[in-house]
Amino acid sequence: MPFPMILLNDGRKIPQIGFGTWKIPKEVCVGQVDQAIDIGFDHIDSAQGESGLTLTGVKNCTVLSA
């Protein structure tokens, strides 16, 4: 599912719409992120300071930058 892109100050682009993980219960968070990726989201918004990266499984993913 292609989303409009936003141009960042450093010249890189990110999708305008991301999948937010705030307030998703930790028991289902990894599954919800897996589903979001399966349907085409490639912008996962999780807060590093609130253990969001660990809860979403993003900590174990490879991040590719354009």
PDB file of N, CA, C and O in Angstrom:
ATOM      1  N   MET A   1       0.845  -1.161   0.000  1.00  0.00           N
ATOM      2  CA  MET A   1       0.000   0.000   0.000  1.00  0.00           C
ATOM      3  C   MET A   1       0.894   1.229   0.000  1.00  0.00           C
ATOM      4  O   MET A   1       1.465   1.568   1.037  1.00  0.00           O
ATOM      5  N   PRO A   2       1.027   1.882  -1.098  1.00  0.00           N
ATOM      6  CA  PRO A   2       1.915   3.046  -1.166  1.00  0.00           C
ATOM      7  C   PRO A   2       1.292   4.269  -0.482  1.00  0.00           C
ATOM      8  O   PRO A   2       0.135   4.615  -0.724  1.00  0.00           O
ATOM      9  N   PHE A   3       2.077   4.900   0.362  1.00  0.00           N
ATOM     10  CA  PHE A   3       1.650   6.122   1.037  1.00  0.00           C
ATOM     11  C   PHE A   3       2.457   7.291   0.493  1.00  0.00           C
ATOM     12  O   PHE A   3       3.582   7.101   0.029  1.00  0.00           O
ATOM     13  N   PRO A   4       1.896   8.507   0.543  1.00  0.00           N
ATOM     14  CA  PRO A   4       2.685   9.686   0.161  1.00  0.00           C
ATOM     15  C   PRO A   4       3.926   9.778   1.051  1.00  0.00           C
ATOM     16  O   PRO A   4       3.891   9.394   2.220  1.00  0.00           O
ATOM     17  N   MET A   5       4.997  10.280   0.497  1.00  0.00           N
ATOM     18  CA  MET A   5       6.254  10.373   1.232  1.00  0.00           C
ATOM     19  C   MET A   5       6.497  11.812   1.698  1.00  0.00           C
ATOM     20  O   MET A   5       6.028  12.772   1.086  1.00  0.00           O
ATOM     21  N   ILE A   6       7.243  11.930   2.798  1.00  0.00           N
ATOM     22  CA  ILE A   6       7.649  13.226   3.336  1.00  0.00           C
ATOM     23  C   ILE A   6       9.157  13.329   3.173  1.00  0.00           C
ATOM     24  O   ILE A   6       9.889  12.399   3.513  1.00  0.00           O
ATOM     25  N   LEU A   7       9.615  14.448   2.657  1.00  0.00           N
ATOM     26  CA  LEU A   7      11.050  14.698   2.507  1.00  0.00           C
ATOM     27  C   LEU A   7      11.594  15.288   3.802  1.00  0.00           C
ATOM     28  O   LEU A   7      11.125  16.332   4.255  1.00  0.00           O
ATOM     29  N   LEU A   8      12.574  14.628   4.395  1.00  0.00           N
ATOM     30  CA  LEU A   8      13.195  15.104   5.627  1.00  0.00           C
ATOM     31  C   LEU A   8      14.287  16.119   5.326  1.00  0.00           C
ATOM     32  O   LEU A   8      14.736  16.239   4.186  1.00  0.00           O
ATOM     33  N   ASN A   9      14.709  16.845   6.349  1.00  0.00           N
ATOM     34  CA  ASN A   9      15.743  17.867   6.175  1.00  0.00           C
ATOM     35  C   ASN A   9      17.056  17.306   5.658  1.00  0.00           C
ATOM     36  O   ASN A   9      17.816  18.022   5.006  1.00  0.00           O
ATOM     37  N   ASP A  10      17.335  16.047   5.935  1.00  0.00           N
ATOM     38  CA  ASP A  10      18.601  15.449   5.498  1.00  0.00           C
ATOM     39  C   ASP A  10      18.499  14.819   4.108  1.00  0.00           C
ATOM     40  O   ASP A  10      19.445  14.184   3.639  1.00  0.00           O
ATOM     41  N   GLY A  11      17.348  14.996   3.450  1.00  0.00           N
ATOM     42  CA  GLY A  11      17.189  14.499   2.090  1.00  0.00           C
ATOM     43  C   GLY A  11      16.547  13.125   1.986  1.00  0.00           C
ATOM     44  O   GLY A  11      16.156  12.711   0.894  1.00  0.00           O
ATOM     45  N   ARG A  12      16.429  12.405   3.108  1.00  0.00           N
ATOM     46  CA  ARG A  12      15.775  11.101   3.083  1.00  0.00           C
ATOM     47  C   ARG A  12      14.265  11.276   3.106  1.00  0.00           C
ATOM     48  O   ARG A  12      13.761  12.336   3.477  1.00  0.00           O
ATOM     49  N   LYS A  13      13.547  10.237   2.710  1.00  0.00           N
ATOM     50  CA  LYS A  13      12.089  10.270   2.698  1.00  0.00           C
ATOM     51  C   LYS A  13      11.536   9.189   3.616  1.00  0.00           C
ATOM     52  O   LYS A  13      12.124   8.118   3.766  1.00  0.00           O
ATOM     53  N   ILE A  14      10.381   9.494   4.231  1.00  0.00           N
ATOM     54  CA  ILE A  14       9.666   8.509   5.035  1.00  0.00           C
ATOM     55  C   ILE A  14       8.202   8.544   4.620  1.00  0.00           C
ATOM     56  O   ILE A  14       7.720   9.562   4.126  1.00  0.00           O
ATOM     57  N   PRO A  15       7.490   7.428   4.820  1.00  0.00           N
ATOM     58  CA  PRO A  15       6.063   7.423   4.509  1.00  0.00           C
ATOM     59  C   PRO A  15       5.312   8.403   5.410  1.00  0.00           C
ATOM     60  O   PRO A  15       5.606   8.519   6.599  1.00  0.00           O
ATOM     61  N   GLN A  16       4.345   9.102   4.830  1.00  0.00           N
ATOM     62  CA  GLN A  16       3.564  10.077   5.580  1.00  0.00           C
ATOM     63  C   GLN A  16       2.698   9.413   6.649  1.00  0.00           C
ATOM     64  O   GLN A  16       2.404  10.025   7.676  1.00  0.00           O
ATOM     65  N   ILE A  17       2.294   8.186   6.418  1.00  0.00           N
ATOM     66  CA  ILE A  17       1.447   7.464   7.366  1.00  0.00           C
ATOM     67  C   ILE A  17       2.235   6.300   7.945  1.00  0.00           C
ATOM     68  O   ILE A  17       2.814   5.496   7.214  1.00  0.00           O
ATOM     69  N   GLY A  18       2.245   6.225   9.264  1.00  0.00           N
ATOM     70  CA  GLY A  18       2.938   5.145   9.945  1.00  0.00           C
ATOM     71  C   GLY A  18       1.999   4.381  10.847  1.00  0.00           C
ATOM     72  O   GLY A  18       0.882   4.825  11.117  1.00  0.00           O
ATOM     73  N   PHE A  19       2.451   3.234  11.312  1.00  0.00           N
ATOM     74  CA  PHE A  19       1.685   2.418  12.242  1.00  0.00           C
ATOM     75  C   PHE A  19       2.178   2.727  13.642  1.00  0.00           C
ATOM     76  O   PHE A  19       3.313   2.397  13.987  1.00  0.00           O
ATOM     77  N   GLY A  20       1.344   3.355  14.449  1.00  0.00           N
ATOM     78  CA  GLY A  20       1.706   3.727  15.814  1.00  0.00           C
ATOM     79  C   GLY A  20       1.447   2.602  16.793  1.00  0.00           C
ATOM     80  O   GLY A  20       0.447   1.891  16.690  1.00  0.00           O
ATOM     81  N   THR A  21       2.355   2.444  17.746  1.00  0.00           N
ATOM     82  CA  THR A  21       2.233   1.345  18.700  1.00  0.00           C
ATOM     83  C   THR A  21       1.835   1.814  20.100  1.00  0.00           C
ATOM     84  O   THR A  21       1.688   0.988  21.001  1.00  0.00           O
ATOM     85  N   TRP A  22       1.660   3.100  20.295  1.00  0.00           N
ATOM     86  CA  TRP A  22       1.320   3.631  21.608  1.00  0.00           C
ATOM     87  C   TRP A  22      -0.026   3.080  22.051  1.00  0.00           C
ATOM     88  O   TRP A  22      -0.989   3.087  21.285  1.00  0.00           O
ATOM     89  N   LYS A  23      -0.090   2.612  23.263  1.00  0.00           N
ATOM     90  CA  LYS A  23      -1.297   2.069  23.888  1.00  0.00           C
ATOM     91  C   LYS A  23      -1.734   0.701  23.358  1.00  0.00           C
ATOM     92  O   LYS A  23      -2.816   0.235  23.714  1.00  0.00           O
ATOM     93  N   ILE A  24      -0.933   0.051  22.526  1.00  0.00           N
ATOM     94  CA  ILE A  24      -1.260  -1.325  22.149  1.00  0.00           C
ATOM     95  C   ILE A  24      -0.799  -2.209  23.304  1.00  0.00           C
ATOM     96  O   ILE A  24       0.361  -2.123  23.708  1.00  0.00           O
ATOM     97  N   PRO A  25      -1.669  -3.052  23.845  1.00  0.00           N
ATOM     98  CA  PRO A  25      -1.263  -3.917  24.963  1.00  0.00           C
ATOM     99  C   PRO A  25      -0.065  -4.791  24.578  1.00  0.00           C
ATOM    100  O   PRO A  25       0.005  -5.317  23.468  1.00  0.00           O
ATOM    101  N   LYS A  26       0.871  -4.933  25.514  1.00  0.00           N
ATOM    102  CA  LYS A  26       2.104  -5.657  25.213  1.00  0.00           C
ATOM    103  C   LYS A  26       1.851  -7.100  24.799  1.00  0.00           C
ATOM    104  O   LYS A  26       2.663  -7.689  24.085  1.00  0.00           O
ATOM    105  N   GLU A  27       0.742  -7.674  25.237  1.00  0.00           N
ATOM    106  CA  GLU A  27       0.442  -9.066  24.901  1.00  0.00           C
ATOM    107  C   GLU A  27       0.168  -9.268  23.410  1.00  0.00           C
ATOM    108  O   GLU A  27       0.337 -10.374  22.896  1.00  0.00           O
ATOM    109  N   VAL A  28      -0.245  -8.225  22.724  1.00  0.00           N
ATOM    110  CA  VAL A  28      -0.607  -8.362  21.311  1.00  0.00           C
ATOM    111  C   VAL A  28       0.239  -7.494  20.390  1.00  0.00           C
ATOM    112  O   VAL A  28       0.045  -7.503  19.175  1.00  0.00           O
ATOM    113  N   CYS A  29       1.168  -6.748  20.959  1.00  0.00           N
ATOM    114  CA  CYS A  29       1.904  -5.749  20.170  1.00  0.00           C
ATOM    115  C   CYS A  29       2.710  -6.364  19.025  1.00  0.00           C
ATOM    116  O   CYS A  29       2.647  -5.882  17.894  1.00  0.00           O
ATOM    117  N   VAL A  30       3.459  -7.412  19.309  1.00  0.00           N
ATOM    118  CA  VAL A  30       4.283  -8.019  18.251  1.00  0.00           C
ATOM    119  C   VAL A  30       3.403  -8.528  17.113  1.00  0.00           C
ATOM    120  O   VAL A  30       3.737  -8.344  15.943  1.00  0.00           O
ATOM    121  N   GLY A  31       2.296  -9.159  17.442  1.00  0.00           N
ATOM    122  CA  GLY A  31       1.382  -9.659  16.419  1.00  0.00           C
ATOM    123  C   GLY A  31       0.778  -8.541  15.592  1.00  0.00           C
ATOM    124  O   GLY A  31       0.622  -8.675  14.378  1.00  0.00           O
ATOM    125  N   GLN A  32       0.434  -7.428  16.249  1.00  0.00           N
ATOM    126  CA  GLN A  32      -0.142  -6.291  15.532  1.00  0.00           C
ATOM    127  C   GLN A  32       0.881  -5.677  14.572  1.00  0.00           C
ATOM    128  O   GLN A  32       0.543  -5.316  13.445  1.00  0.00           O
ATOM    129  N   VAL A  33       2.131  -5.561  15.024  1.00  0.00           N
ATOM    130  CA  VAL A  33       3.180  -5.015  14.157  1.00  0.00           C
ATOM    131  C   VAL A  33       3.433  -5.961  12.987  1.00  0.00           C
ATOM    132  O   VAL A  33       3.609  -5.509  11.856  1.00  0.00           O
ATOM    133  N   ASP A  34       3.453  -7.257  13.243  1.00  0.00           N
ATOM    134  CA  ASP A  34       3.613  -8.232  12.150  1.00  0.00           C
ATOM    135  C   ASP A  34       2.511  -8.059  11.108  1.00  0.00           C
ATOM    136  O   ASP A  34       2.780  -8.073   9.907  1.00  0.00           O
ATOM    137  N   GLN A  35       1.270  -7.896  11.569  1.00  0.00           N
ATOM    138  CA  GLN A  35       0.153  -7.702  10.640  1.00  0.00           C
ATOM    139  C   GLN A  35       0.301  -6.400   9.861  1.00  0.00           C
ATOM    140  O   GLN A  35       0.027  -6.359   8.662  1.00  0.00           O
ATOM    141  N   ALA A  36       0.734  -5.338  10.537  1.00  0.00           N
ATOM    142  CA  ALA A  36       0.920  -4.051   9.852  1.00  0.00           C
ATOM    143  C   ALA A  36       1.969  -4.178   8.744  1.00  0.00           C
ATOM    144  O   ALA A  36       1.787  -3.654   7.645  1.00  0.00           O
ATOM    145  N   ILE A  37       3.056  -4.872   9.039  1.00  0.00           N
ATOM    146  CA  ILE A  37       4.100  -5.078   8.027  1.00  0.00           C
ATOM    147  C   ILE A  37       3.573  -5.935   6.885  1.00  0.00           C
ATOM    148  O   ILE A  37       3.858  -5.665   5.718  1.00  0.00           O
ATOM    149  N   ASP A  38       2.799  -6.974   7.221  1.00  0.00           N
ATOM    150  CA  ASP A  38       2.226  -7.854   6.193  1.00  0.00           C
ATOM    151  C   ASP A  38       1.325  -7.108   5.215  1.00  0.00           C
ATOM    152  O   ASP A  38       1.278  -7.448   4.033  1.00  0.00           O
ATOM    153  N   ILE A  39       0.607  -6.090   5.698  1.00  0.00           N
ATOM    154  CA  ILE A  39      -0.297  -5.363   4.794  1.00  0.00           C
ATOM    155  C   ILE A  39       0.360  -4.166   4.122  1.00  0.00           C
ATOM    156  O   ILE A  39      -0.282  -3.458   3.346  1.00  0.00           O
ATOM    157  N   GLY A  40       1.658  -3.933   4.422  1.00  0.00           N
ATOM    158  CA  GLY A  40       2.378  -2.925   3.663  1.00  0.00           C
ATOM    159  C   GLY A  40       2.948  -1.744   4.416  1.00  0.00           C
ATOM    160  O   GLY A  40       3.598  -0.891   3.812  1.00  0.00           O
ATOM    161  N   PHE A  41       2.725  -1.668   5.714  1.00  0.00           N
ATOM    162  CA  PHE A  41       3.330  -0.566   6.468  1.00  0.00           C
ATOM    163  C   PHE A  41       4.833  -0.790   6.545  1.00  0.00           C
ATOM    164  O   PHE A  41       5.291  -1.898   6.826  1.00  0.00           O
ATOM    165  N   ASP A  42       5.595   0.265   6.296  1.00  0.00           N
ATOM    166  CA  ASP A  42       7.038   0.165   6.507  1.00  0.00           C
ATOM    167  C   ASP A  42       7.538   1.309   7.383  1.00  0.00           C
ATOM    168  O   ASP A  42       8.744   1.528   7.497  1.00  0.00           O
ATOM    169  N   HIS A  43       6.612   2.035   7.997  1.00  0.00           N
ATOM    170  CA  HIS A  43       6.933   3.084   8.959  1.00  0.00           C
ATOM    171  C   HIS A  43       6.246   2.686  10.266  1.00  0.00           C
ATOM    172  O   HIS A  43       5.040   2.868  10.427  1.00  0.00           O
ATOM    173  N   ILE A  44       7.032   2.142  11.192  1.00  0.00           N
ATOM    174  CA  ILE A  44       6.520   1.717  12.488  1.00  0.00           C
ATOM    175  C   ILE A  44       6.959   2.750  13.509  1.00  0.00           C
ATOM    176  O   ILE A  44       8.154   2.969  13.708  1.00  0.00           O
ATOM    177  N   ASP A  45       5.992   3.382  14.154  1.00  0.00           N
ATOM    178  CA  ASP A  45       6.270   4.447  15.114  1.00  0.00           C
ATOM    179  C   ASP A  45       6.194   3.871  16.521  1.00  0.00           C
ATOM    180  O   ASP A  45       5.107   3.598  17.030  1.00  0.00           O
ATOM    181  N   SER A  46       7.349   3.689  17.142  1.00  0.00           N
ATOM    182  CA  SER A  46       7.373   3.208  18.523  1.00  0.00           C
ATOM    183  C   SER A  46       8.376   4.041  19.315  1.00  0.00           C
ATOM    184  O   SER A  46       9.377   4.511  18.774  1.00  0.00           O
ATOM    185  N   ALA A  47       8.092   4.214  20.599  1.00  0.00           N
ATOM    186  CA  ALA A  47       8.916   5.084  21.432  1.00  0.00           C
ATOM    187  C   ALA A  47      10.037   4.286  22.091  1.00  0.00           C
ATOM    188  O   ALA A  47       9.786   3.357  22.858  1.00  0.00           O
ATOM    189  N   GLN A  48      11.249   4.653  21.789  1.00  0.00           N
ATOM    190  CA  GLN A  48      12.402   3.969  22.366  1.00  0.00           C
ATOM    191  C   GLN A  48      12.438   4.129  23.885  1.00  0.00           C
ATOM    192  O   GLN A  48      12.759   3.178  24.599  1.00  0.00           O
ATOM    193  N   GLY A  49      12.118   5.307  24.377  1.00  0.00           N
ATOM    194  CA  GLY A  49      12.194   5.592  25.798  1.00  0.00           C
ATOM    195  C   GLY A  49      11.176   4.847  26.644  1.00  0.00           C
ATOM    196  O   GLY A  49      11.352   4.734  27.857  1.00  0.00           O
ATOM    197  N   GLU A  50      10.126   4.342  26.038  1.00  0.00           N
ATOM    198  CA  GLU A  50       9.081   3.649  26.787  1.00  0.00           C
ATOM    199  C   GLU A  50       9.092   2.151  26.499  1.00  0.00           C
ATOM    200  O   GLU A  50       8.052   1.500  26.596  1.00  0.00           O
ATOM    201  N   SER A  51      10.232   1.605  26.151  1.00  0.00           N
ATOM    202  CA  SER A  51      10.397   0.188  25.823  1.00  0.00           C
ATOM    203  C   SER A  51       9.574  -0.212  24.610  1.00  0.00           C
ATOM    204  O   SER A  51       9.325  -1.400  24.403  1.00  0.00           O
ATOM    205  N   GLY A  52       9.150   0.743  23.811  1.00  0.00           N
ATOM    206  CA  GLY A  52       8.350   0.450  22.636  1.00  0.00           C
ATOM    207  C   GLY A  52       9.070  -0.415  21.622  1.00  0.00           C
ATOM    208  O   GLY A  52       8.450  -1.261  20.978  1.00  0.00           O
ATOM    209  N   LEU A  53      10.360  -0.214  21.473  1.00  0.00           N
ATOM    210  CA  LEU A  53      11.105  -1.005  20.496  1.00  0.00           C
ATOM    211  C   LEU A  53      11.139  -2.468  20.900  1.00  0.00           C
ATOM    212  O   LEU A  53      11.040  -3.350  20.047  1.00  0.00           O
ATOM    213  N   THR A  54      11.276  -2.732  22.171  1.00  0.00           N
ATOM    214  CA  THR A  54      11.293  -4.112  22.642  1.00  0.00           C
ATOM    215  C   THR A  54       9.917  -4.741  22.505  1.00  0.00           C
ATOM    216  O   THR A  54       9.801  -5.883  22.059  1.00  0.00           O
ATOM    217  N   LEU A  55       8.866  -4.009  22.885  1.00  0.00           N
ATOM    218  CA  LEU A  55       7.511  -4.551  22.822  1.00  0.00           C
ATOM    219  C   LEU A  55       7.089  -4.872  21.401  1.00  0.00           C
ATOM    220  O   LEU A  55       6.369  -5.845  21.178  1.00  0.00           O
ATOM    221  N   THR A  56       7.519  -4.077  20.438  1.00  0.00           N
ATOM    222  CA  THR A  56       7.087  -4.281  19.058  1.00  0.00           C
ATOM    223  C   THR A  56       7.931  -5.299  18.323  1.00  0.00           C
ATOM    224  O   THR A  56       7.555  -5.739  17.237  1.00  0.00           O
ATOM    225  N   GLY A  57       9.065  -5.685  18.890  1.00  0.00           N
ATOM    226  CA  GLY A  57       9.948  -6.586  18.190  1.00  0.00           C
ATOM    227  C   GLY A  57      10.864  -5.850  17.238  1.00  0.00           C
ATOM    228  O   GLY A  57      11.677  -6.475  16.557  1.00  0.00           O
ATOM    229  N   VAL A  58      10.750  -4.529  17.176  1.00  0.00           N
ATOM    230  CA  VAL A  58      11.584  -3.741  16.269  1.00  0.00           C
ATOM    231  C   VAL A  58      13.048  -3.879  16.661  1.00  0.00           C
ATOM    232  O   VAL A  58      13.934  -3.747  15.817  1.00  0.00           O
ATOM    233  N   LYS A  59      13.301  -4.136  17.908  1.00  0.00           N
ATOM    234  CA  LYS A  59      14.671  -4.297  18.394  1.00  0.00           C
ATOM    235  C   LYS A  59      15.372  -5.431  17.633  1.00  0.00           C
ATOM    236  O   LYS A  59      16.590  -5.394  17.458  1.00  0.00           O
ATOM    237  N   ASN A  60      14.629  -6.416  17.189  1.00  0.00           N
ATOM    238  CA  ASN A  60      15.216  -7.564  16.515  1.00  0.00           C
ATOM    239  C   ASN A  60      15.144  -7.489  14.994  1.00  0.00           C
ATOM    240  O   ASN A  60      15.459  -8.464  14.311  1.00  0.00           O
ATOM    241  N   CYS A  61      14.736  -6.351  14.463  1.00  0.00           N
ATOM    242  CA  CYS A  61      14.585  -6.200  13.015  1.00  0.00           C
ATOM    243  C   CYS A  61      15.805  -5.522  12.406  1.00  0.00           C
ATOM    244  O   CYS A  61      16.567  -4.840  13.092  1.00  0.00           O
ATOM    245  N   THR A  62      15.967  -5.719  11.143  1.00  0.00           N
ATOM    246  CA  THR A  62      16.979  -4.999  10.390  1.00  0.00           C
ATOM    247  C   THR A  62      16.306  -3.780   9.777  1.00  0.00           C
ATOM    248  O   THR A  62      15.268  -3.901   9.126  1.00  0.00           O
ATOM    249  N   VAL A  63      16.889  -2.617   9.982  1.00  0.00           N
ATOM    250  CA  VAL A  63      16.334  -1.381   9.445  1.00  0.00           C
ATOM    251  C   VAL A  63      17.132  -1.002   8.210  1.00  0.00           C
ATOM    252  O   VAL A  63      18.354  -0.860   8.267  1.00  0.00           O
ATOM    253  N   LEU A  64      16.451  -0.844   7.123  1.00  0.00           N
ATOM    254  CA  LEU A  64      17.094  -0.433   5.870  1.00  0.00           C
ATOM    255  C   LEU A  64      16.759   1.010   5.600  1.00  0.00           C
ATOM    256  O   LEU A  64      15.590   1.391   5.663  1.00  0.00           O
ATOM    257  N   SER A  65      17.747   1.825   5.303  1.00  0.00           N
ATOM    258  CA  SER A  65      17.472   3.220   4.976  1.00  0.00           C
ATOM    259  C   SER A  65      17.684   3.447   3.495  1.00  0.00           C
ATOM    260  O   SER A  65      18.503   2.792   2.851  1.00  0.00           O
ATOM    261  N   ALA A  66      16.928   4.384   2.979  1.00  0.00           N
ATOM    262  CA  ALA A  66      16.983   4.672   1.539  1.00  0.00           C
ATOM    263  C   ALA A  66      18.218   5.450   1.179  1.00  0.00           C
ATOM    264  O   ALA A  66      18.423   5.777   0.011  1.00  0.00           O
TER     265      ALA A  66
END
